[in-house]
């Protein structure tokens, strides 16, 4: 592919659910975990996704990471740079847009965070999740990156001093030419960042077409939804490929405590007799008894494998257990963020234990913090995205020194419906049988 694409995301699952839209169209897509490794990317790679792991960082640190990533990608002469946002706008949205614009020397940023497949809509500059204003959803109470606003301009302006404009849905619905005129009006009004409404995939396609007609060097900013439109809109086509591995037991690491994921695990546990769900003793993990807990879980995993049953390691069955862990952490001089990191580190260790077992032929990981911790602990340097299992849920292969070519499926906590985990496990079984 002559015109290469680079994506800058703030977490691992976000990197994957965006990159998969290119991979399923046949582009060689690689996730980079270390900004310094950008220069080492093979020239044959079509799409590079840089995971800055900056969602929970201090805004100034997030800015620096975004700046550095954009600066390095700019030197590599990528024609298109895309700033991936979480569709629920968690993280350092303003700082990172600011950083990418400055580091990549962009004149303008177009922001369209709608993700229709997952019920995320932008109306009047406000973000909605399944028709509920963002600030009134459970996501707003995220323990690490809480949300105070639904109005996107307010979210961006908290961390960024660039002038922000808005184009409403009615102007998008009038088509590409009208939208292009509205963009140019905002540009004449000295707007450096323009938020655009969208509620359907067709709206996002219209936005992409209008962006492609602009003369200014423009940064595309959005969720996986806008990214999905780019291969077709920008005529970035190539040949699709597929690879297969072997079959046996499938394993899962569930670190997300979102209501969506809890329902998915519950449904899988109740409707698939071939899946065993094992809960960690979260208190042991927080108070420093990790080795004891690892040994306990390893015995249970061995039992499941001997029964030829798939296994899921779950961090918490109920949100109350997380709250309990936070209280225990406070008694042991750990703040909320430190408790979350301790649990993520433990889940990463368990992911490595499962990944290295010969009988485990595929791995499922959900929860952004857990996914990147798992990849790091396993020893992945890159993440090669192969194809899309379900909307926004990709299958990848971890790449690193001495690593096996096992399929790994990652899922953002709030993605999918109640049947998603069962579908992913079935997909991994078929994949590993398809040699």
Buried (B, 14 or more C-beta within 10 A) or exposed (E): BEEBBBBBBBBBBBBBBBBBBBBBBBBBBBBBBBBEBBEEBEEEBBBBBBBBBBBBBEBEBBBBBBBBBBBBBBEEEBEBBBBBBBBBBBBBBBBBBBBBBBBBEBEBBBBBBBBBBBBBBBBEBBBBBEEBBBBEBBBBEBBBBEBEBBBBBBBBBBBBEBEBBBBBBEBBBEEBEBBBEBBBBBBEEEBBBBBBBBBBBEBBBBBBBBBBEBEEEBBBBBBBBBBBBBBEBBEBEEEEEEBBBBBBBBBBBBBBBBBBBBBBBBBBBEEBEBBBBBBBBBBBBBBEEBEEBBEBBBEBBEEBBEEEBBBBBBBBBEBEBBBBBBEBBBEEEBEBEBBBBBBBBBBBBBBBBBBEBEBBBBBBBBBBBBBBBBBBBBBBBBBBBBBBBBBBBBBBBBBBEEBEEBBBBBBBBBBBEBBBBBBBBBBBBEBBEEE
